[in-house]
């Protein structure tokens, strides 16, 4: 919008070029400055962070909110989504339908290798009711293709058990080295799931995403790829009823889709929760505003059960251990609110 407005003003200035010589000089100078300003504005517009989201959408509800969040913010260039873990075909169908509701049918979705999954697919009916998509390339090939085009630029946002990362390590570790960084929702450093007595943190747990593929995480650490980690310490962002109602009240195609996904999740989730925990939205919050989730350099080791512990030695991750919850929820709500269409020139 800003670029278009600047270009319009440039054209108006250029229209005086039939004026006398002094006025002509001023007009040409104004036109030169306008074109320069338009170029700067265009560069700003194109400075969006290119990301690929790796997701196990469909079991818990947080992946749906995270993908909706990414798809709604122009500061992130969503190159594509890869589905991981469990029924990756149904996850792909769900993602495509959600992206269509977000007005982003242009975003490709690549399917990862199916795996066993013990967690119930709570949003399967909604996913299966969409049209059957044509086959696409595999998740590994999609990431490889994107990194080949833009080496050192892309952030992989890993929100799922690391089965796709495991396959990349096995077949093409150089692709992972070609990423700008890997941003992971995973791990448990000083706090586990939920709250203890008096709201105190519980002891660390083997967090689900890491515990599902601990060897893959250990191998990723060994590769030396820049990693930003969002463990349970910071990622347990609760979407209470007030914020939830505010988001659903927008009644846009996207927030209506989220409301439709929330209903079966609430009825079917194994944790018997009514307030979603937006684990997977937290890395996206950090990408958009790192001040809301400052990071600390740590050296992390992972054991065979998936416990992630701080050990001595040089840092191998940057980890966010504390989130400004209210500010994060406000950012998510603003991004999910419908935006007015760009005015025509």
SERO-4910 file (N, C-alpha, C, O; in steps of 0.05 Angstrom, whole numbers):
BEGIN
 pado doro    nc1    nc2    nc3   cac1   cac2   cac3    cc1    cc2    cc3    oc1    oc2    oc3
  Unk    A     17    -24      0      0      0      0     17     25      0     12     44    -15
  Unk    A     38     25     17     55     48     18     70     52     -8     72     75    -17
  Unk    A     80     31    -20     94     34    -46     75     45    -67     84     62    -83
  Unk    A     51     35    -68     32     44    -89     26     74    -85     24     88   -105
  Unk    A     23     83    -60     17    111    -56     40    129    -64     36    150    -76
  Unk    A     65    120    -59     88    135    -67     90    137    -97     96    158   -108
  Unk    A     85    115   -111     86    115   -140     65    134   -151     70    148   -171
  Unk    A     41    135   -139     20    153   -148     29    182   -146     25    198   -164
  Unk    A     41    189   -123     51    216   -120     73    222   -140     75    245   -150
  Unk    A     90    203   -146    112    207   -166    100    214   -193    110    232   -206
  Unk    A     79    200   -201     66    206   -227     55    234   -227     57    248   -248
  Unk    A     43    242   -205     32    270   -204     55    290   -207     51    310   -221
  Unk    A     77    286   -194    100    304   -197    111    304   -225    118    325   -236
  Unk    A    111    281   -238    122    279   -265    105    293   -285    115    301   -306
  Unk    A     80    298   -279     61    310   -298     68    340   -302     57    352   -321
  Unk    A     85    351   -286     91    379   -290    116    383   -307    127    405   -308
  Unk    A    124    362   -320    149    363   -335    148    380   -360    168    384   -373
  Unk    A    125    391   -367    123    409   -389    126    438   -380    122    456   -396
  Unk    A    133    442   -355    136    469   -344    161    482   -353    178    469   -366
  Unk    A    166    508   -346    191    522   -353    215    508   -341    212    491   -324
  Unk    A    240    515   -351    264    501   -343    268    498   -313    274    476   -304
  Unk    A    265    520   -298    269    518   -269    249    498   -256    256    481   -240
  Unk    A    224    502   -264    204    483   -254    209    455   -264    204    435   -249
  Unk    A    220    453   -288    226    426   -299    248    413   -282    246    389   -276
  Unk    A    268    428   -274    290    417   -257    278    407   -230    285    385   -221
  Unk    A    261    424   -218    249    417   -192    232    392   -195    232    374   -178
  Unk    A    217    391   -218    199    368   -222    216    342   -225    209    321   -214
  Unk    A    238    345   -241    255    321   -245    268    312   -219    270    288   -213
  Unk    A    277    332   -202    288    325   -176    268    311   -159    274    291   -146
  Unk    A    243    322   -159    222    309   -143    216    281   -152    212    263   -136
  Unk    A    216    277   -179    211    251   -190    233    231   -182    227    208   -174
  Unk    A    259    240   -183    281    223   -175    278    215   -146    282    191   -139
  Unk    A    272    234   -128    269    228   -100    245    209    -95    247    191    -79
  Unk    A    224    213   -110    200    195   -107    207    166   -115    200    147   -102
  Unk    A    221    164   -138    229    137   -147    246    123   -126    244     99   -121
  Unk    A    265    138   -115    283    127    -94    267    118    -70    271     97    -59
  Unk    A    247    135    -62    230    128    -39    214    103    -45    210     86    -28
  Unk    A    204    101    -69    188     78    -77    205     53    -76    196     31    -69
  Unk    A    231     55    -85    249     32    -85    254     23    -56    254     -2    -51
  Unk    A    258     41    -38    262     34    -10    237     21      2    239      1     16
  Unk    A    214     32     -5    189     21      6    185     -8     -5    176    -26      9
  Unk    A    191    -11    -31    188    -38    -43    207    -57    -30    200    -80    -25
  Unk    A    232    -48    -24    251    -66    -10    240    -74     17    244    -97     25
  Unk    A    227    -55     31    216    -61     57    194    -82     55    192   -100     71
  Unk    A    177    -78     34    155    -97     30    166   -125     26    155   -145     36
  Unk    A    188   -127     11    199   -153      3    218   -165     24    230   -186     20
  Unk    A    220   -151     47    238   -161     68    225   -181     86    236   -186    108
  Unk    A    202   -192     79    189   -211     95    206   -236    100    222   -243     82
  Unk    A    204   -247    123    221   -271    131    210   -296    117    187   -303    122
  Unk    A    226   -309     99    216   -333     86    216   -357    106    237   -363    118
  Unk    A    193   -370    108    191   -392    127    177   -416    114    161   -414     95
  Unk    A    185   -440    124    170   -465    118    161   -475    145    177   -477    164
  Unk    A    136   -483    147    124   -493    172    121   -523    170    109   -533    151
  Unk    A    132   -537    190    130   -567    191    111   -573    214    116   -565    237
  Unk    A     89   -587    208     67   -588    227     55   -616    229     55   -632    210
  Unk    A     44   -623    252     27   -646    256     -1   -637    262    -14   -648    281
  Unk    A    -11   -618    247    -38   -607    251    -59   -629    251    -57   -649    237
  Unk    A    -79   -625    269   -102   -644    269   -106   -659    295   -128   -668    300
  Unk    A    -84   -662    311    -87   -676    337    -95   -655    358   -118   -653    366
  Unk    A    -75   -639    366    -81   -616    383    -89   -593    365    -87   -595    340
  Unk    A    -99   -571    377   -110   -549    361    -90   -527    356    -95   -509    340
  Unk    A    -67   -528    370    -48   -505    368    -35   -502    341    -29   -480    333
  Unk    A    -32   -524    326    -20   -522    299    -38   -506    281    -29   -489    265
  Unk    A    -65   -509    283    -83   -494    266    -81   -464    272    -80   -448    253
  Unk    A    -79   -457    297    -76   -428    304    -49   -418    294    -47   -395    284
  Unk    A    -28   -434    296     -1   -425    287     -1   -421    257     10   -401    248
  Unk    A    -12   -439    242    -12   -436    212    -29   -413    204    -22   -397    186
  Unk    A    -52   -409    217    -69   -386    211    -54   -360    217    -56   -340    202
  Unk    A    -39   -360    239    -23   -337    247     -2   -330    227      1   -307    218
  Unk    A     13   -350    218     34   -346    198     22   -336    172     33   -317    160
  Unk    A      0   -348    164    -12   -341    138    -23   -313    137    -28   -302    116
  Unk    A    -28   -302    161    -42   -276    163    -23   -252    165    -32   -230    161
  Unk    A      3   -257    170     21   -235    175     39   -230    151     55   -248    144
  Unk    A     38   -206    139     55   -201    115     84   -200    121    101   -199    102
  Unk    A     92   -199    146    121   -198    153    133   -226    150    158   -228    152
  Unk    A    117   -246    146    127   -273    142    119   -282    113     96   -280    105
  Unk    A    138   -292     99    133   -303     72    131   -333     75    151   -347     77
  Unk    A    106   -343     74    101   -371     78    107   -386     52     90   -386     34
  Unk    A    130   -398     50    138   -412     25    122   -438     22    117   -447     -1
  Unk    A    114   -450     44    100   -475     43     98   -488     70    110   -479     89
  Unk    A     82   -509     71     78   -525     96     85   -554     90     78   -564     68
  Unk    A     98   -567    108    103   -596    106     88   -610    129     89   -600    152
  Unk    A     75   -632    123     61   -647    144     78   -670    154     91   -684    138
  Unk    A     78   -674    180     95   -694    193     79   -711    212     58   -702    223
  Unk    A     88   -735    216     79   -752    238     50   -762    234     32   -746    225
  Unk    A     45   -787    239     18   -798    238      7   -798    209     22   -804    190
  Unk    A    -18   -791    207    -32   -791    181    -25   -765    166    -40   -746    167
  Unk    A     -3   -765    152      7   -741    140    -10   -733    115    -11   -710    108
  Unk    A    -24   -752    103    -42   -746     81    -66   -730     91    -73   -709     80
  Unk    A    -79   -739    113   -102   -724    124    -93   -697    135   -107   -678    133
  Unk    A    -69   -696    146    -58   -670    156    -55   -651    132    -60   -627    134
  Unk    A    -46   -662    109    -43   -645     86    -70   -634     77    -73   -610     70
  Unk    A    -91   -651     77   -117   -642     69   -128   -620     88   -140   -601     79
  Unk    A   -123   -624    113   -132   -604    133   -118   -578    129   -130   -556    129
  Unk    A    -92   -579    124    -76   -555    120    -85   -539     95    -88   -515     96
  Unk    A    -90   -554     73    -99   -541     49   -126   -527     53   -130   -505     43
  Unk    A   -144   -540     67   -170   -528     72   -168   -503     89   -181   -483     85
  Unk    A   -150   -504    110   -147   -481    128   -134   -458    112   -142   -435    116
  Unk    A   -114   -464     96   -101   -443     80   -121   -430     61   -120   -406     56
  Unk    A   -139   -446     50   -159   -434     32   -177   -415     47   -185   -394     37
  Unk    A   -184   -422     72   -200   -404     89   -185   -379     95   -197   -358     99
  Unk    A   -159   -381     96   -142   -357    102   -138   -340     77   -124   -320     78
  Unk    A   -149   -349     54   -144   -334     29   -117   -340     18   -107   -324      2
  Unk    A   -105   -363     25    -78   -370     16    -77   -397      1    -61   -414      9
  Unk    A    -94   -400    -19    -93   -426    -34    -67   -429    -50    -62   -450    -61
  Unk    A    -51   -407    -51    -26   -407    -66     -4   -422    -52     16   -429    -64
  Unk    A     -7   -427    -26     14   -439    -10     15   -469    -14     -5   -482     -9
  Unk    A     37   -480    -23     39   -509    -27     41   -524      0     52   -514     19
  Unk    A     30   -548      0     32   -565     24     43   -592     15     32   -606     -2
  Unk    A     66   -600     27     79   -625     19     76   -645     42     78   -638     65
  Unk    A     72   -670     34     67   -691     54     92   -706     62    108   -714     45
  Unk    A     96   -709     88    118   -724     98    111   -754    100     88   -762     94
  Unk    A    130   -769    108    126   -798    111    107   -804    134    110   -794    156
  Unk    A     86   -821    129     68   -829    151     83   -845    172    102   -859    166
  Unk    A     74   -842    197     86   -857    220     63   -867    238     40   -857    235
  Unk    A     69   -885    256     49   -891    277     44   -866    294     62   -849    297
  Unk    A     20   -864    305     13   -841    322     -8   -850    342    -29   -859    335
  Unk    A     -1   -846    367    -19   -855    389    -39   -834    397    -57   -839    413
  Unk    A    -37   -809    386    -55   -787    394    -78   -786    375    -74   -789    350
  Unk    A   -102   -781    385   -126   -780    368   -125   -756    350   -118   -734    357
  Unk    A   -133   -761    325   -136   -740    305   -163   -727    309   -183   -736    298
  Unk    A   -164   -706    325   -190   -695    333   -204   -679    312   -229   -676    313
  Unk    A   -190   -670    291   -202   -653    271   -205   -667    244   -206   -654    223
  Unk    A   -206   -694    245   -206   -709    220   -231   -706    203   -229   -706    179
  Unk    A   -254   -703    215   -279   -700    200   -278   -675    183   -285   -675    159
  Unk    A   -270   -653    195   -268   -628    181   -247   -630    158   -252   -620    136
  Unk    A   -225   -643    164   -204   -646    144   -214   -663    120   -209   -655     97
  Unk    A   -228   -685    126   -237   -703    105   -260   -693     88   -265   -702     66
  Unk    A   -274   -672     98   -297   -662     84   -288   -643     61   -305   -634     45
  Unk    A   -263   -636     60   -253   -619     38   -248   -636     13   -248   -661     14
  Unk    A   -243   -622    -10   -238   -637    -35   -212   -652    -33   -193   -643    -20
  Unk    A   -211   -674    -46   -186   -690    -47   -165   -676    -64   -170   -671    -88
  Unk    A   -143   -668    -53   -123   -653    -69   -107   -671    -87   -104   -695    -82
  Unk    A    -96   -660   -108    -78   -676   -125    -52   -683   -110    -45   -668    -92
  Unk    A    -38   -704   -118    -13   -710   -105      7   -688   -108      7   -673   -128
  Unk    A     25   -686    -88     46   -666    -89     73   -679    -84     75   -703    -81
  Unk    A     94   -663    -84    120   -674    -78    123   -680    -48    107   -670    -32
  Unk    A    143   -695    -41    147   -703    -14    158   -679      2    168   -660     -9
  Unk    A    154   -681     29    164   -659     46    194   -655     43    204   -633     42
  Unk    A    209   -677     42    238   -675     40    246   -661     14    263   -644     13
  Unk    A    233   -669     -8    240   -657    -34    231   -628    -35    245   -611    -47
  Unk    A    209   -621    -22    200   -593    -22    221   -575     -7    228   -554    -17
  Unk    A    229   -584     17    249   -568     32    275   -566     16    287   -545     15
  Unk    A    283   -588      5    308   -588    -11    306   -568    -34    325   -553    -39
  Unk    A    284   -568    -48    280   -550    -71    280   -521    -62    292   -504    -76
  Unk    A    267   -515    -40    266   -487    -31    293   -477    -22    301   -454    -27
  Unk    A    308   -494     -8    334   -486      2    354   -483    -21    371   -465    -21
  Unk    A    351   -499    -41    368   -497    -65    364   -469    -78    382   -457    -88
  Unk    A    339   -460    -78    333   -434    -91    342   -411    -74    350   -390    -84
  Unk    A    341   -414    -47    347   -391    -29    365   -400     -6    356   -400     17
  Unk    A    389   -408    -12    407   -418     10    413   -396     30    418   -373     24
  Unk    A    412   -404     56    418   -386     78    397   -366     85    401   -349    102
  Unk    A    373   -368     72    352   -348     77    328   -359     92    314   -343    106
  Unk    A    323   -385     91    298   -396    100    299   -406    129    318   -419    138
  Unk    A    278   -399    144    274   -409    171    254   -432    170    232   -429    160
  Unk    A    263   -455    180    245   -478    183    232   -477    210    246   -478    231
  Unk    A    206   -475    211    191   -473    237    180   -501    243    160   -509    231
  Unk    A    193   -515    261    187   -543    266    168   -545    290    175   -540    313
  Unk    A    143   -553    285    122   -553    305    112   -581    311     92   -585    324
  Unk    A    126   -601    301    117   -629    302    139   -647    312    162   -638    313
  Unk    A    133   -672    318    154   -692    322    173   -691    297    163   -686    275
  Unk    A    198   -696    301    218   -690    281    222   -712    260    245   -718    252
  Unk    A    200   -723    250    203   -745    230    213   -734    203    229   -747    190
  Unk    A    204   -710    195    214   -699    170    243   -691    173    259   -694    154
  Unk    A    250   -679    195    278   -672    200    295   -698    201    318   -698    191
  Unk    A    285   -719    213    299   -745    213    305   -754    185    327   -764    179
  Unk    A    285   -751    167    289   -760    139    309   -742    124    324   -751    108
  Unk    A    308   -716    130    328   -698    118    356   -705    127    375   -704    111
  Unk    A    359   -711    153    386   -718    163    395   -744    149    419   -746    143
  Unk    A    377   -763    145    385   -788    133    392   -786    104    410   -799     94
  Unk    A    377   -769     89    380   -768     60    394   -744     49    405   -745     27
  Unk    A    393   -721     64    404   -697     53    411   -677     75    398   -656     77
  Unk    A    430   -683     93    436   -665    115    446   -638    105    444   -618    119
  Unk    A    457   -637     81    466   -611     70    444   -591     67    448   -567     69
  Unk    A    420   -601     61    397   -583     60    392   -569     86    387   -545     87
  Unk    A    394   -584    108    390   -572    134    412   -551    140    406   -530    152
  Unk    A    436   -557    131    458   -537    135    453   -512    118    465   -491    124
  Unk    A    437   -514     98    431   -491     80    409   -473     91    403   -453     78
  Unk    A    397   -481    113    376   -464    125    389   -440    140    411   -442    149
  Unk    A    374   -419    142    382   -397    160    383   -406    189    401   -400    204
  Unk    A    362   -421    196    359   -431    224    335   -450    225    319   -451    207
  Unk    A    334   -466    246    311   -482    252    300   -472    279    313   -471    299
  Unk    A    274   -466    278    260   -456    301    242   -479    310    224   -487    295
  Unk    A    245   -488    335    232   -513    344    215   -507    368    224   -496    388
  Unk    A    189   -516    367    173   -518    391    180   -545    403    171   -566    392
  Unk    A    195   -546    425    202   -572    436    220   -569    460    233   -549    464
  Unk    A    221   -590    475    239   -591    498    226   -582    524    204   -571    524
  Unk    A    240   -586    545    231   -579    572    257   -575    589    271   -595    595
  Unk    A    263   -550    595    289   -544    608    286   -544    639    297   -561    652
  Unk    A    271   -525    649    267   -523    678    238   -527    687    233   -530    710
  Unk    A    220   -528    667    191   -531    674    179   -552    656    186   -555    632
  Unk    A    160   -568    667    145   -588    652    117   -579    645    111   -555    646
  Unk    A    101   -598    638     73   -592    630     57   -582    654     60   -593    676
  Unk    A     40   -562    649     22   -552    670     35   -537    692     58   -529    690
  Unk    A     19   -533    713     29   -518    737     25   -536    761      7   -552    763
  Unk    A     43   -532    781     42   -547    806     26   -531    827     10   -513    820
  Unk    A     30   -538    851     16   -525    874     23   -495    874     47   -488    873
  Unk    A      3   -479    877      7   -450    878     17   -438    852     28   -416    852
  Unk    A     12   -452    830     21   -442    804     50   -444    798     60   -433    779
  Unk    A     64   -459    815     93   -463    810     98   -482    787     81   -500    782
  Unk    A    121   -479    773    127   -498    751    129   -527    761    139   -532    784
  Unk    A    121   -545    745    125   -573    751    153   -581    742    166   -567    726
  Unk    A    163   -604    751    190   -613    742    190   -618    712    169   -623    700
  Unk    A    214   -616    700    215   -620    671    205   -647    662    207   -667    677
  Unk    A    193   -648    638    182   -672    626    198   -679    601    213   -662    590
  Unk    A    194   -703    591    202   -710    564    180   -699    545    159   -711    542
  Unk    A    185   -676    534    165   -662    517    159   -678    492    177   -691    481
  Unk    A    134   -677    483    124   -695    463    139   -694    437    148   -715    427
  Unk    A    144   -671    425    157   -669    399    185   -681    400    193   -695    382
  Unk    A    200   -675    421    228   -685    423    227   -715    431    243   -730    420
  Unk    A    210   -722    449    209   -750    458    200   -769    436    207   -793    437
  Unk    A    186   -759    417    177   -776    395    200   -784    376    200   -805    364
  Unk    A    221   -767    374    244   -772    358    269   -760    371    281   -742    360
  Unk    A    277   -770    394    300   -758    408    326   -761    392    343   -743    393
  Unk    A    330   -783    378    355   -786    363    357   -765    340    378   -756    334
  Unk    A    334   -759    328    334   -738    307    342   -711    318    357   -696    306
  Unk    A    333   -705    343    341   -679    355    370   -679    361    384   -659    357
  Unk    A    380   -702    372    409   -704    378    426   -700    353    446   -687    353
  Unk    A    416   -712    331    431   -710    306    430   -681    295    450   -671    284
  Unk    A    408   -668    298    405   -640    290    424   -622    306    437   -605    294
  Unk    A    426   -626    332    445   -611    348    473   -616    338    489   -597    338
  Unk    A    479   -640    331    507   -646    322    514   -634    295    537   -630    289
  Unk    A    494   -628    279    499   -616    253    509   -587    255    522   -577    236
  Unk    A    503   -574    277    512   -546    280    494   -526    267    502   -503    263
  Unk    A    470   -534    259    451   -515    247    442   -496    269    437   -505    291
  Unk    A    440   -470    264    429   -451    284    401   -460    293    383   -464    276
  Unk    A    397   -463    319    371   -472    330    361   -452    350    376   -443    368
  Unk    A    336   -445    347    322   -429    368    300   -447    380    283   -457    365
  Unk    A    301   -452    406    284   -472    419    263   -458    436    269   -439    451
  Unk    A    239   -468    435    216   -458    451    205   -481    467    187   -495    459
  Unk    A    217   -485    491    209   -508    507    184   -502    523    172   -481    521
  Unk    A    176   -522    539    152   -518    555    154   -495    574    134   -484    583
  Unk    A    178   -487    581    182   -464    599    168   -439    589    158   -423    605
  Unk    A    168   -435    562    156   -411    551    132   -416    534    116   -397    528
  Unk    A    127   -441    525    108   -446    503     80   -453    513     63   -458    496
  Unk    A     75   -452    539     48   -460    548     29   -435    550     21   -427    572
  Unk    A     24   -425    526      7   -401    524    -22   -408    523    -31   -420    503
  Unk    A    -37   -402    543    -65   -409    545    -83   -390    531    -81   -365    535
  Unk    A   -101   -400    514   -121   -384    500   -147   -386    516   -163   -404    510
  Unk    A   -150   -368    535   -174   -369    552   -199   -360    537   -198   -352    514
  Unk    A   -222   -362    550   -247   -357    537   -250   -329    526   -262   -325    505
  Unk    A   -240   -309    541   -243   -281    532   -228   -277    505   -239   -265    487
  Unk    A   -203   -285    504   -188   -282    479   -200   -299    457   -201   -291    434
  Unk    A   -208   -323    464   -220   -341    444   -245   -329    432   -249   -329    407
  Unk    A   -263   -319    449   -287   -307    439   -282   -283    422   -295   -278    402
  Unk    A   -261   -268    429   -254   -244    413   -245   -252    385   -252   -239    366
  Unk    A   -229   -273    384   -219   -282    358   -242   -294    341   -245   -287    318
  Unk    A   -259   -311    353   -280   -323    338   -302   -303    330   -315   -307    310
  Unk    A   -305   -281    345   -325   -261    339   -318   -246    313   -336   -233    302
  Unk    A   -293   -247    304   -287   -234    279   -303   -246    256   -310   -232    236
  Unk    A   -310   -271    258   -328   -285    239   -318   -283    210   -334   -282    192
  Unk    A   -292   -281    207   -280   -282    180   -280   -312    171   -283   -329    188
  Unk    A   -275   -317    145   -273   -345    137   -251   -360    153   -255   -384    159
  Unk    A   -229   -347    160   -208   -360    174   -215   -365    203   -212   -387    213
  Unk    A   -225   -345    217   -232   -349    246   -256   -367    249   -259   -381    269
  Unk    A   -274   -367    229   -296   -387    229   -286   -415    226   -295   -433    240
  Unk    A   -266   -419    209   -253   -445    206   -240   -454    233   -242   -477    241
  Unk    A   -226   -435    246   -214   -441    272   -236   -449    292   -232   -468    308
  Unk    A   -258   -435    292   -280   -442    311   -291   -470    305   -297   -485    323
  Unk    A   -293   -476    279   -303   -503    271   -283   -525    279   -291   -547    286
  Unk    A   -257   -519    279   -238   -538    288   -237   -541    318   -231   -562    329
  Unk    A   -242   -519    331   -242   -519    361   -263   -537    372   -258   -551    392
  Unk    A   -287   -538    360   -309   -553    371   -302   -583    373   -306   -594    395
  Unk    A   -294   -596    352   -287   -625    355   -262   -629    373   -260   -649    387
  Unk    A   -243   -610    372   -220   -613    390   -229   -613    419   -220   -629    435
  Unk    A   -247   -594    426   -257   -592    454   -271   -618    462   -268   -627    485
  Unk    A   -286   -630    444   -301   -654    450   -284   -679    451   -290   -698    466
  Unk    A   -262   -680    436   -248   -704    432   -220   -705    443   -207   -726    444
  Unk    A   -208   -682    452   -180   -683    460   -177   -700    485   -193   -699    504
  Unk    A   -155   -715    485   -150   -734    507   -144   -721    533   -145   -733    554
  Unk    A   -137   -695    532   -130   -680    557   -154   -668    571   -152   -657    592
  Unk    A   -177   -670    558   -203   -660    568   -200   -630    575   -211   -620    595
  Unk    A   -187   -616    557   -184   -587    561   -205   -572    545   -215   -581    525
  Unk    A   -211   -548    556   -229   -530    541   -214   -505    531   -222   -493    511
  Unk    A   -193   -498    546   -177   -476    537   -152   -486    523   -135   -500    536
  Unk    A   -149   -481    497   -126   -491    483   -100   -479    494    -99   -457    504
  Unk    A    -79   -495    492    -52   -485    498    -38   -481    471    -34   -500    456
  Unk    A    -31   -456    465    -21   -450    438     10   -453    437     24   -434    431
  Unk    A     19   -477    443     48   -483    442     60   -473    416     80   -459    416
  Unk    A     48   -481    394     60   -477    368     58   -448    358     72   -441    338
  Unk    A     42   -432    370     41   -404    362     65   -388    374     72   -367    363
  Unk    A     77   -398    395     98   -383    408    123   -378    391    133   -355    391
  Unk    A    133   -398    376    155   -391    358    148   -370    337    165   -354    329
  Unk    A    123   -369    329    115   -349    309    114   -321    322    122   -302    310
  Unk    A    105   -320    347    106   -295    362    135   -285    362    140   -261    358
  Unk    A    154   -302    368    182   -294    370    192   -284    343    207   -264    342
  Unk    A    185   -297    321    193   -289    295    184   -260    289    198   -245    276
  Unk    A    160   -253    298    149   -227    293    158   -206    313    161   -182    306
  Unk    A    163   -214    338    171   -195    358    188   -209    379    178   -219    399
  Unk    A    215   -211    374    232   -225    392    233   -214    421    241   -228    439
  Unk    A    224   -189    425    224   -178    452    204   -192    470    206   -190    494
  Unk    A    184   -205    458    164   -218    474    173   -245    485    160   -256    503
  Unk    A    195   -255    474    205   -282    483    235   -282    480    246   -296    462
  Unk    A    249   -266    497    279   -264    493    292   -291    497    283   -308    513
  Unk    A    314   -295    483    328   -321    484    354   -320    500    366   -299    504
  Unk    A    361   -343    509    386   -347    525    403   -368    512    392   -389    505
  Unk    A    428   -364    508    445   -385    497    450   -407    517    457   -402    540
  Unk    A    445   -432    509    448   -455    526    461   -478    510    459   -479    486
  Unk    A    474   -496    524    482   -521    512    463   -543    523    461   -547    547
  Unk    A    449   -555    504    429   -575    510    438   -603    501    449   -606    480
  Unk    A    433   -622    518    436   -651    511    409   -664    513    393   -657    530
  Unk    A    404   -684    497    379   -699    498    386   -729    503    404   -740    491
  Unk    A    370   -741    521    375   -770    525    355   -787    509    339   -776    493
  Unk    A    357   -813    512    341   -831    496    311   -829    501    296   -839    484
  Unk    A    303   -818    523    275   -815    529    264   -788    520    240   -784    521
  Unk    A    282   -770    512    273   -744    503    275   -722    523    265   -700    518
  Unk    A    288   -727    546    292   -706    565    314   -687    555    335   -697    545
  Unk    A    310   -662    556    329   -642    547    341   -627    571    326   -615    587
  Unk    A    367   -629    574    380   -618    598    403   -599    591    416   -603    570
  Unk    A    407   -579    607    430   -561    604    455   -575    613    456   -587    635
  Unk    A    476   -574    596    502   -586    603    523   -565    598    519   -545    586
  Unk    A    547   -572    608    570   -554    605    580   -554    577    578   -574    563
  Unk    A    590   -531    568    602   -529    541    591   -506    526    573   -492    536
  Unk    A    601   -501    502    592   -478    486    563   -482    478    553   -504    474
  Unk    A    548   -460    475    519   -461    469    514   -475    442    530   -471    423
  Unk    A    493   -491    440    485   -502    415    456   -495    408    446   -503    387
  Unk    A    443   -480    425    416   -469    419    413   -441    432    428   -434    450
  Unk    A    394   -427    421    383   -403    435    356   -412    445    340   -421    429
  Unk    A    350   -409    470    325   -419    482    310   -396    495    321   -380    510
  Unk    A    284   -395    488    266   -376    502    255   -390    526    242   -411    524
  Unk    A    259   -378    550    250   -391    575    227   -376    588    216   -385    608
  Unk    A    219   -353    577    197   -337    589    184   -321    567    197   -308    551
  Unk    A    157   -321    567    141   -307    547    123   -286    560    113   -291    582
  Unk    A    120   -263    547    101   -243    556     74   -251    545     67   -244    522
  Unk    A     59   -266    561     34   -279    551     14   -260    540      4   -264    518
  Unk    A      7   -239    555    -15   -221    546     -8   -207    520    -25   -204    503
  Unk    A     17   -198    518     26   -185    494     26   -204    470     19   -197    448
  Unk    A     33   -229    475     33   -250    454      5   -255    444      0   -256    420
  Unk    A    -14   -257    462    -42   -262    455    -53   -238    439    -69   -241    420
  Unk    A    -46   -214    448    -55   -190    433    -44   -190    405    -59   -182    386
  Unk    A    -20   -198    401     -8   -199    374    -22   -220    357    -29   -214    334
  Unk    A    -28   -243    368    -42   -264    353    -70   -254    346    -79   -257    323
  Unk    A    -84   -242    364   -111   -232    359   -111   -211    337   -129   -211    319
  Unk    A    -92   -193    338    -91   -171    317    -86   -184    290    -98   -175    270
  Unk    A    -69   -203    288    -62   -215    262    -86   -231    251    -90   -232    227
  Unk    A   -102   -243    269   -124   -259    259   -149   -243    253   -168   -253    242
  Unk    A   -149   -217    261   -171   -200    255   -172   -194    225   -150   -192    213
  Unk    A   -195   -192    213   -196   -186    184   -183   -159    178   -187   -140    193
  Unk    A   -169   -158    156   -156   -133    148   -170   -121    124   -179   -136    107
  Unk    A   -173    -95    123   -187    -83    100   -172    -88     75   -147    -89     76
  Unk    A   -185    -91     52   -171    -95     27   -154    -71     20   -160    -49     27
  Unk    A   -132    -77      5   -115    -55     -4   -130    -37    -23   -142    -47    -42
  Unk    A   -129    -10    -19   -144      8    -37   -133      7    -65   -109      3    -69
  Unk    A   -151     11    -84   -143     11   -112   -130     38   -119   -138     58   -107
  Unk    A   -110     38   -137    -97     63   -144   -115     82   -158   -107    104   -166
***
